[in-house]
Amino acid sequence: MAGYCTRSHRCEHICVDVDWRNHVTACECRYGYTLHSDNETCIITPVPMPYLAANNSYVELPGLLNANHLRTDIEIFMRPTSLDGTILFTGYSVLGHAADFISLAVEGGHVVFRYDLGSGPAEIRSPYSIVINMWTLIKASRNGSMGRLEVNVDNVATGESQGTFNGLNVRGFLYLGRHPNHCLMPRSASAPLTLTGCVQRVVINNQTMALSGPNVFKFNVDNCSPCCEDGPCLNGGRCKATWGGYTCYCPLGFTNVHCEEVQDEVPAIPEFTGHSYVMYANDDLTNGMHSNDMAIALEVKPVTGSGLLFWSSHGTFAAPTEHDKDFMALGLSNGVLQFRYQLGSGEALISLYQPTLFDGNFHVIRAERSEREGTLSVDGAVATGTSPGNSRGFNSNGKVYLGGLPDVQEVTHNRFQSSFEGCIRSFSYSVGQSNTTVDILNQSYVAFNIRSCS
C-alpha cells in the first residue's frame, strides 16, 4: 500500500513515512538545509565546512564504487591557504605499482588534474596560478581518456591519458587532502601532502557531497567560515561565499554591503540585485501552480540579459536527468526569455527573443500553461511549445520563488546561472478565468536583498 507521503505532502525536500496508517510523516532536508519550525520548510543553515589546517589533514568520504566508469565530473569550491599539496584523491596501488586513480593537486600555484585508467596517466596543468586566500572554483572532468580542467572559468587546459583504456575503476574512499597512507598512492599521483585551506563545496558526478556527518571521517581538520571573516553580515543577514569574497543576503528592512543600513519603509517597487530573491508559501498561490490551466504575469524592467525570474518545483532542486522532478521556471538567458516546465515526462523549453525588453522601460511578460501546452508572450511577440510525454499535471513542494533562488545554478541544475537583476513592478497569476494580484513584498514568506527601484 502506498505511504501517506505520496499524497501531495508539502515537504521542501524528502517526505518520510513514519506511520502511514495514522498519516504520520516527517520531512528530511538535503545537506546544507535544516527543517524550519513549520516542519515542512527546508531553510539554509550554516554547515561546518572543513578547514584543512595542516599538510597531514584529510577528510575521508564515501568512494566512487558505483560511479559511471566512462565519465567523471568533479567540482570543488575552496579558499586555499597554500600553493602546494593534494586537493582530492581516490584510487589505490600496491607498493606504488600502477593502478587506476584520479587526483587534483596544486603545484607551485598551478592546479594539476591527474588520472590513470590502467594504461598510463594523464597530467593536465592549469596555465595560470591560483591566489592564496581567494575563493577558487575548480572543475575537472574526463570523458573516456579525454580530460578537461577549468579553474575560475577562463583558466582552461585539456589532455588525454596514455594507452587504450577508457574506464576508471577505483575502490576505497575519496579523500579531500592527502591519502592517510602515502605508500598506497601511485607514484604518478605525486603531491604527498595536503593543500591547506577551506573547502565549501564538493560535487562529484552532479551529486553534492556531505562534508560532515556519520559517513565522514576527519583528521586534523577544523571548521571554517564560508566568508572572509567571521560574522560580517549584520541584522540577520546570511553570508554566502563568492569568488571575490562573500555576499550578504539581507532580510527585508535592511540593505547595503553588510546589511547595516535600515530601510525606513518597504520598497513600493522592489529592485532585485542579482543576489536577491522573494519566497512565498501562500496556499492560494502555490495551489494555483497545480492547476492545469494557469498563467503568471510579471511587469519587469531588466538590467542584464540573464537571470531567473520565477521558480517553483516539486523537489528542493531540479534533477539533471530524472523525469519525476516537476518544475516550472521563467527567466532570461543571454538576452533570450525562456519558459521551462517539467510535468514528469519530459521538459518543455519555450524561447522568445525580444530586444525591446532591454530598453529601460517596464514590460509585461506572460507565461501560460494549459496541461502540456505552453505560451510565452511579451510586447506582442508570442512563442508556443509543448512538453513531451503524457504527463499533464504539475506538482510542487508548496513554495514559489520570485527574482531568484539561494543557489540558482545548483537548484536549477545550471538551466539558469544567476538571479534576476532589475525591477519587478507587479506579479499576478491566473487560474482559469480568475486573476489574482500578489503584493510582492508584503505577502512574501521571506525576502532578501531587496532595494527600492529607482
Backbone torsions as a table, in degrees:
resi	resn	phi	psi	omega
1	MET	NA	140.9	-178.8
2	ALA	-68.5	146.6	177.8
3	GLY	-76.1	166.8	-179.3
4	TYR	-68.9	-21.7	179.0
5	CYS	-61.5	-22.2	-178.7
6	THR	-74.3	-7.2	-172.3
7	ARG	-100.2	61.3	173.4
8	SER	55.1	42.4	176.6
9	HIS	-67.5	149.7	-171.9
10	ARG	-91.2	18.6	179.9
11	CYS	-56.2	138.1	177.2
12	GLU	-66.4	-33.3	-176.5
13	HIS	-129.8	-82.5	-174.9
14	ILE	-118.6	129.2	174.6
15	CYS	-97.6	132.5	-178.2
16	VAL	-118.9	129.0	176.4
17	ASP	-78.4	113.6	175.4
18	VAL	-85.6	-47.8	177.5
19	ASP	-148.2	88.6	-172.5
20	TRP	-67.7	-24.7	179.4
21	ARG	-62.8	-36.3	-179.5
22	ASN	-103.1	14.8	177.0
23	HIS	60.7	37.6	178.4
24	VAL	-98.8	121.6	-178.9
25	THR	-129.3	168.1	174.4
26	ALA	-140.7	152.1	178.0
27	CYS	-104.4	140.8	173.4
28	GLU	-119.3	140.8	-179.0
29	CYS	-107.2	151.1	177.4
30	ARG	-72.8	169.0	-177.0
31	TYR	-56.9	133.6	-179.5
32	GLY	96.1	-2.8	179.6
33	TYR	-129.2	149.9	172.8
34	THR	-128.9	162.8	-173.9
35	LEU	-77.4	130.2	176.2
36	HIS	-71.9	166.1	-178.3
37	SER	-64.6	-16.6	176.9
38	ASP	-77.3	-3.6	178.2
39	ASN	63.2	17.3	178.9
40	GLU	-131.2	-29.9	-172.6
41	THR	-96.3	133.2	174.1
42	CYS	-96.7	121.9	-177.7
43	ILE	-115.5	150.1	179.3
44	ILE	-64.2	134.4	177.0
45	THR	-135.7	147.1	177.2
46	PRO	-62.0	124.9	177.6
47	VAL	-109.3	134.6	178.2
48	PRO	-54.3	124.1	179.1
49	MET	-106.2	133.4	-174.0
50	PRO	-68.9	133.0	170.1
51	TYR	-108.2	110.6	177.9
52	LEU	-76.1	98.4	-164.6
53	ALA	-85.0	-21.0	-173.9
54	ALA	-142.9	169.4	-177.7
55	ASN	-68.1	-12.7	177.2
56	ASN	-107.8	10.6	178.9
57	SER	-73.7	149.2	171.6
58	TYR	-161.1	156.6	173.9
59	VAL	-120.6	126.2	-178.3
60	GLU	-99.4	118.6	-176.9
61	LEU	-116.3	160.5	174.3
62	PRO	-56.3	144.6	-173.8
63	GLY	-82.1	-169.2	-174.6
64	LEU	-108.1	33.6	-172.0
65	LEU	-57.1	-39.7	-176.2
66	ASN	-101.5	17.2	-176.9
67	ALA	-76.3	164.0	173.7
68	ASN	-63.7	119.9	-175.7
69	HIS	-71.3	-25.1	-173.9
70	LEU	-89.0	-16.2	-177.3
71	ARG	-142.2	141.1	176.3
72	THR	-137.3	132.4	176.4
73	ASP	-126.8	127.3	-177.7
74	ILE	-127.0	135.4	174.0
75	GLU	-134.7	127.6	179.6
76	ILE	-131.8	132.2	176.1
77	PHE	-117.2	114.9	-173.4
78	MET	-148.3	164.9	176.2
79	ARG	-120.6	99.3	-176.0
80	PRO	-73.9	145.7	174.3
81	THR	-114.8	8.9	173.7
82	SER	-147.0	172.5	-175.4
83	LEU	-120.3	14.7	176.7
84	ASP	-146.6	133.7	175.0
85	GLY	143.9	170.0	-179.3
86	THR	-83.0	134.6	174.3
87	ILE	-94.2	-46.1	-174.0
88	LEU	-150.2	144.0	176.9
89	PHE	-152.6	138.8	166.1
90	THR	-146.7	142.2	-176.1
91	GLY	139.7	-173.0	179.8
92	TYR	-163.7	165.9	169.8
93	SER	-152.6	169.2	175.8
94	VAL	-109.8	111.9	-179.8
95	LEU	53.4	39.1	173.9
96	GLY	82.6	-0.5	179.2
97	HIS	-71.3	158.9	-173.1
98	ALA	-61.4	140.9	174.4
99	ALA	-161.4	163.2	179.5
100	ASP	-63.2	139.4	175.2
101	PHE	-159.9	168.0	172.0
102	ILE	-144.8	137.4	-176.1
103	SER	-149.3	153.9	170.0
104	LEU	-126.0	136.4	-179.9
105	ALA	-147.4	168.2	172.1
106	VAL	-121.5	129.2	-179.6
107	GLU	-130.7	112.6	-177.8
108	GLY	60.8	30.1	179.0
109	GLY	91.6	-10.9	-179.2
110	HIS	-98.3	130.7	177.2
111	VAL	-74.3	135.4	-178.6
112	VAL	-124.6	126.2	178.5
113	PHE	-107.7	118.9	-179.5
114	ARG	-124.4	144.6	172.1
115	TYR	-157.0	153.9	177.7
116	ASP	-136.0	125.6	-178.4
117	LEU	-99.6	7.3	176.3
118	GLY	114.7	-9.0	-179.1
119	SER	-127.9	17.6	177.3
120	GLY	131.9	143.6	-171.5
121	PRO	-81.0	159.6	167.2
122	ALA	-110.6	144.6	175.0
123	GLU	-135.2	113.3	-178.2
124	ILE	-117.9	122.5	-172.2
125	ARG	-117.8	132.1	178.3
126	SER	-67.9	139.7	-176.7
127	PRO	-71.0	-26.0	-176.0
128	TYR	-116.9	153.0	-177.4
129	SER	-82.1	149.1	172.3
130	ILE	-82.3	172.7	-176.4
131	VAL	-118.6	133.4	178.2
132	ILE	-61.7	140.1	176.0
133	ASN	66.4	17.1	174.0
134	MET	-112.3	136.1	178.2
135	TRP	-63.6	132.1	-171.9
136	THR	-130.0	129.2	177.1
137	LEU	-101.7	120.5	-178.9
138	ILE	-116.3	126.0	174.9
139	LYS	-123.5	124.3	178.5
140	ALA	-128.4	133.7	-178.8
141	SER	-144.6	154.5	172.4
142	ARG	-138.9	140.2	174.9
143	ASN	-124.8	102.1	-169.1
144	GLY	65.6	-129.9	-179.0
145	SER	-86.3	-13.1	-176.6
146	MET	-84.2	134.7	-177.6
147	GLY	-126.8	156.9	179.7
148	ARG	-142.7	137.9	178.2
149	LEU	-125.8	129.9	-179.0
150	GLU	-131.6	124.1	-179.5
151	VAL	-121.4	117.4	-178.8
152	ASN	52.3	44.7	170.8
153	VAL	72.7	-56.5	-170.1
154	ASP	-99.2	1.9	179.9
155	ASN	-102.7	88.2	-166.9
156	VAL	-120.0	141.1	173.9
157	ALA	-145.1	153.3	178.9
158	THR	-131.7	163.6	179.2
159	GLY	-171.7	-176.2	-175.8
160	GLU	-147.4	142.4	177.0
161	SER	-77.5	159.1	-177.7
162	GLN	-78.6	162.2	174.0
163	GLY	78.1	-164.7	-172.9
164	THR	-108.7	-9.9	-177.6
165	PHE	-72.8	143.0	-179.4
166	ASN	-132.6	10.7	178.2
167	GLY	-115.4	138.5	179.0
168	LEU	-96.7	122.2	177.9
169	ASN	-122.2	104.5	-179.8
170	VAL	-127.3	152.4	174.7
171	ARG	-136.0	166.7	-177.3
172	GLY	93.2	-169.0	-172.7
173	PHE	-84.6	164.7	171.0
174	LEU	-103.3	130.0	-175.3
175	TYR	-113.9	131.6	163.1
176	LEU	-89.2	121.0	-172.3
177	GLY	92.3	-162.1	-174.3
178	ARG	-73.6	158.8	168.6
179	HIS	-72.7	137.9	-178.4
180	PRO	-61.6	-23.5	177.0
181	ASN	-123.4	98.2	-174.4
182	HIS	-62.5	-23.0	179.2
183	CYS	-63.9	-21.5	-179.7
184	LEU	-90.2	-0.9	176.5
185	MET	-89.4	134.3	174.4
186	PRO	-57.4	146.3	-177.8
187	ARG	-60.3	-34.8	-177.8
188	SER	-71.2	-12.4	177.1
189	ALA	-72.9	-27.8	174.8
190	SER	57.9	-163.5	175.1
191	ALA	44.7	75.1	-177.1
192	PRO	-73.0	-16.2	-176.4
193	LEU	-104.9	165.6	-178.0
194	THR	-87.9	140.2	169.1
195	LEU	-77.2	118.7	-178.5
196	THR	-77.6	150.1	178.4
197	GLY	151.1	-179.4	-177.9
198	CYS	-100.7	131.3	179.6
199	VAL	-110.2	115.9	-179.9
200	GLN	-90.7	-38.7	-172.4
201	ARG	-148.0	137.1	173.0
202	VAL	-130.9	122.5	179.4
203	VAL	-122.6	122.3	179.0
204	ILE	-117.8	120.9	178.5
205	ASN	50.7	47.3	176.2
206	ASN	70.6	11.9	177.6
207	GLN	-114.4	121.6	177.3
208	THR	-73.5	124.7	-176.5
209	MET	-83.1	135.3	172.5
210	ALA	-72.3	125.7	-176.9
211	LEU	-97.4	5.3	172.3
212	SER	-151.9	159.6	-179.5
213	GLY	132.1	-176.5	-173.1
214	PRO	-67.0	-23.1	-178.4
215	ASN	-98.8	12.8	-177.2
216	VAL	-119.3	128.0	177.4
217	PHE	-113.5	134.6	-178.2
218	LYS	-123.1	141.3	175.3
219	PHE	-127.5	122.3	178.1
220	ASN	55.4	46.6	-177.4
221	VAL	-121.5	129.4	175.5
222	ASP	-100.5	177.2	172.8
223	ASN	-98.8	146.4	178.8
224	CYS	-129.4	157.3	177.5
225	SER	-81.1	145.9	176.1
226	PRO	-70.8	-10.4	-177.3
227	CYS	-108.4	170.3	-176.4
228	CYS	-70.0	-18.2	177.6
229	GLU	-147.4	159.0	-177.5
230	ASP	-73.9	131.6	172.1
231	GLY	59.8	47.8	-178.9
232	PRO	-77.7	-17.9	-175.9
233	CYS	-94.7	123.8	-175.0
234	LEU	-96.9	169.4	172.0
235	ASN	53.9	40.2	176.8
236	GLY	82.2	10.6	177.9
237	GLY	-68.8	148.7	179.6
238	ARG	-104.1	136.2	-176.1
239	CYS	-98.9	134.4	175.6
240	LYS	-132.2	130.3	-179.0
241	ALA	-70.3	142.6	174.3
242	THR	-130.9	174.4	-178.5
243	TRP	-59.2	-39.5	-177.2
244	GLY	-86.1	-4.3	-178.2
245	GLY	152.0	-94.1	-179.6
246	TYR	-159.3	163.3	174.0
247	THR	-127.5	134.6	175.5
248	CYS	-93.5	126.6	173.1
249	TYR	-92.9	106.5	-173.2
250	CYS	-90.6	135.0	176.7
251	PRO	-70.1	163.2	-179.9
252	LEU	-57.9	130.7	-177.5
253	GLY	108.2	-10.7	179.7
254	PHE	-135.8	152.2	-176.6
255	THR	-152.8	-175.5	-179.3
256	ASN	85.4	-177.7	-169.6
257	VAL	-59.5	-44.0	-176.9
258	HIS	-113.0	21.4	-179.2
259	CYS	60.8	29.1	-175.9
260	GLU	-88.4	-14.3	-176.5
261	GLU	-97.8	129.3	-178.6
262	VAL	-84.8	133.1	172.5
263	GLN	-86.5	123.7	-175.9
264	ASP	-67.4	-30.1	-179.5
265	GLU	-149.0	160.1	178.1
266	VAL	-67.1	129.3	-178.9
267	PRO	-56.5	133.3	178.7
268	ALA	-67.8	-41.6	175.1
269	ILE	-123.0	113.0	-175.4
270	PRO	-75.1	140.0	172.8
271	GLU	-109.4	133.3	179.9
272	PHE	-103.4	134.6	-168.6
273	THR	-94.0	-5.7	-169.3
274	GLY	96.9	-11.5	173.5
275	HIS	-129.7	37.5	-175.5
276	SER	-122.4	160.0	167.2
277	TYR	-165.6	155.4	173.9
278	VAL	-124.1	134.9	-179.9
279	MET	-120.7	138.5	-180.0
280	TYR	-117.8	143.1	173.5
281	ALA	-127.6	29.9	-178.2
282	ASN	-75.8	125.0	-175.6
283	ASP	-60.2	-42.6	-178.6
284	ASP	-62.6	-43.3	-179.3
285	LEU	-66.1	-51.7	-176.0
286	THR	-67.8	-35.6	176.1
287	ASN	-67.0	-31.9	177.4
288	GLY	-63.4	-30.7	178.4
289	MET	-64.3	-25.1	-177.5
290	HIS	-78.5	-14.2	-176.6
291	SER	-65.1	145.0	177.1
292	ASN	-78.6	-6.7	178.6
293	ASP	-134.4	87.9	-173.8
294	MET	-140.0	164.5	178.3
295	ALA	-153.7	152.2	171.9
296	ILE	-125.3	147.3	178.8
297	ALA	-133.1	131.3	179.0
298	LEU	-126.6	135.1	173.8
299	GLU	-103.1	109.8	-168.2
300	VAL	-127.9	155.4	171.6
301	LYS	-131.2	91.6	-175.5
302	PRO	-74.4	149.0	175.1
303	VAL	-101.0	-35.7	-179.9
304	THR	-122.9	167.4	-175.7
305	GLY	-89.4	5.1	179.0
306	SER	-136.8	141.7	177.0
307	GLY	156.8	145.2	-179.9
308	LEU	-83.1	128.0	-179.6
309	LEU	-98.2	-38.9	-172.9
310	PHE	-148.1	141.5	178.9
311	TRP	-151.3	134.4	169.8
312	SER	-146.6	139.4	-176.0
313	SER	-147.9	165.2	179.2
314	HIS	-79.6	-45.8	176.7
315	GLY	-98.4	-177.0	177.0
316	THR	-67.0	-32.0	178.6
317	PHE	-145.7	159.1	-177.6
318	ALA	-76.4	134.2	177.4
319	ALA	-74.5	145.1	-178.8
320	PRO	-69.8	-31.7	-174.8
321	THR	-131.0	-27.1	-175.2
322	GLU	-65.1	148.4	-180.0
323	HIS	-103.3	15.7	-179.4
324	ASP	-109.9	11.0	-178.8
325	LYS	-108.9	88.3	179.9
326	ASP	-63.9	141.3	171.3
327	PHE	-154.7	160.7	176.2
328	MET	-140.1	128.8	-174.2
329	ALA	-140.7	146.1	174.0
330	LEU	-134.0	129.5	-178.3
331	GLY	-169.6	-179.2	178.7
332	LEU	-112.0	139.6	176.7
333	SER	-138.8	108.2	-179.8
334	ASN	53.2	44.0	175.9
335	GLY	85.1	-0.9	-179.0
336	VAL	-108.4	130.0	176.7
337	LEU	-78.0	133.3	-177.7
338	GLN	-128.3	133.7	171.6
339	PHE	-116.8	114.8	-177.3
340	ARG	-120.1	141.2	172.1
341	TYR	-153.8	149.7	-179.6
342	GLN	-130.7	120.9	-176.7
343	LEU	-104.9	-0.4	177.7
344	GLY	121.4	-9.5	-179.2
345	SER	-133.1	20.0	178.6
346	GLY	138.5	154.5	-172.7
347	GLU	-97.6	136.0	171.7
348	ALA	-97.0	137.6	175.0
349	LEU	-130.6	113.2	178.9
350	ILE	-113.8	119.7	-175.3
351	SER	-115.2	146.2	-179.2
352	LEU	-146.7	122.0	176.9
353	TYR	-101.7	120.0	-179.4
354	GLN	-139.5	97.2	-174.8
355	PRO	-59.7	-26.8	-179.4
356	THR	-65.6	-13.6	-179.7
357	LEU	-62.7	-19.6	-174.5
358	PHE	-113.7	32.4	-178.3
359	ASP	-92.1	7.2	178.5
360	GLY	88.5	3.2	177.9
361	ASN	-109.5	169.0	176.9
362	PHE	-81.3	144.0	179.6
363	HIS	-137.4	145.3	179.3
364	VAL	-95.2	120.7	175.2
365	ILE	-104.1	131.8	179.6
366	ARG	-126.8	127.4	177.0
367	ALA	-121.0	124.9	-176.5
368	GLU	-123.1	146.4	173.5
369	ARG	-136.2	127.0	172.9
370	SER	-121.3	98.5	-171.7
371	GLU	54.6	-118.3	-176.3
372	ARG	-84.9	-13.3	-175.1
373	GLU	-87.3	135.0	179.9
374	GLY	-127.3	149.8	178.2
375	THR	-136.8	136.8	178.4
376	LEU	-127.3	130.8	-177.4
377	SER	-143.2	148.8	173.0
378	VAL	-160.6	133.7	175.9
379	ASP	52.3	39.0	178.0
380	GLY	84.9	-14.4	176.9
381	ALA	-85.2	138.9	-175.2
382	VAL	-133.6	140.4	172.8
383	ALA	-133.6	146.4	-179.1
384	THR	-129.3	163.2	178.3
385	GLY	-168.3	173.0	-177.7
386	THR	-139.1	137.7	174.9
387	SER	-78.6	144.5	-178.7
388	PRO	-76.1	170.8	176.2
389	GLY	80.1	-166.1	-174.6
390	ASN	-106.8	-11.1	-176.6
391	SER	-67.3	137.8	-175.4
392	ARG	-125.1	-16.0	-176.3
393	GLY	-107.1	151.6	-179.6
394	PHE	-109.7	132.9	177.4
395	ASN	-118.4	133.7	179.1
396	SER	-126.9	171.4	179.8
397	ASN	-89.9	9.8	178.7
398	GLY	87.5	12.8	179.4
399	LYS	-125.4	142.6	176.6
400	VAL	-128.8	133.0	179.8
401	TYR	-113.9	138.5	178.5
402	LEU	-121.5	131.1	173.9
403	GLY	81.7	-2.0	179.2
404	GLY	152.3	-169.5	-177.9
405	LEU	-146.6	163.0	175.7
406	PRO	-58.9	-37.4	177.5
407	ASP	-143.3	91.9	-170.9
408	VAL	-62.5	-48.2	-175.1
409	GLN	-63.1	-43.6	-178.2
410	GLU	-69.8	-47.1	-175.0
411	VAL	-66.6	-41.2	-179.9
412	THR	-89.2	1.8	-176.9
413	HIS	52.5	51.8	174.4
414	ASN	65.3	13.8	171.8
415	ARG	-66.8	-33.9	173.2
416	PHE	-130.4	149.5	-172.3
417	GLN	-103.1	-16.7	-174.9
418	SER	-156.8	167.9	173.2
419	SER	-79.0	167.1	-176.6
420	PHE	-71.2	143.9	174.8
421	GLU	-123.5	114.9	-176.9
422	GLY	147.9	-165.7	-176.7
423	CYS	-110.1	145.3	172.8
424	ILE	-122.6	111.7	-173.9
425	ARG	-87.5	-31.1	179.6
426	SER	-150.0	154.5	179.6
427	PHE	-143.3	123.3	178.0
428	SER	-140.7	160.7	176.6
429	TYR	-139.3	153.4	-178.8
430	SER	-126.3	139.5	172.0
431	VAL	-124.3	111.2	-172.7
432	GLY	61.9	-124.7	179.9
433	GLN	-94.6	-0.7	-176.9
434	SER	-94.0	126.3	-179.1
435	ASN	-114.8	136.2	-178.9
436	THR	-129.4	130.7	175.2
437	THR	-94.4	133.0	-179.1
438	VAL	-98.7	130.6	170.6
439	ASP	-75.2	105.1	-165.1
440	ILE	-53.4	-45.8	-176.0
441	LEU	-98.0	-43.2	-175.0
442	ASN	-69.2	-21.2	177.8
443	GLN	-99.9	5.5	-176.7
444	SER	-78.7	154.8	174.4
445	TYR	-82.7	-46.9	171.3
446	VAL	-142.5	153.9	176.1
447	ALA	-145.8	132.8	-176.8
448	PHE	-129.2	139.5	174.2
449	ASN	57.4	46.4	178.9
450	ILE	-100.4	128.0	177.6
451	ARG	-112.9	175.9	177.0
452	SER	-91.5	129.0	-177.3
453	CYS	-68.6	133.7	-179.6
454	SER	-103.5	NA	NA
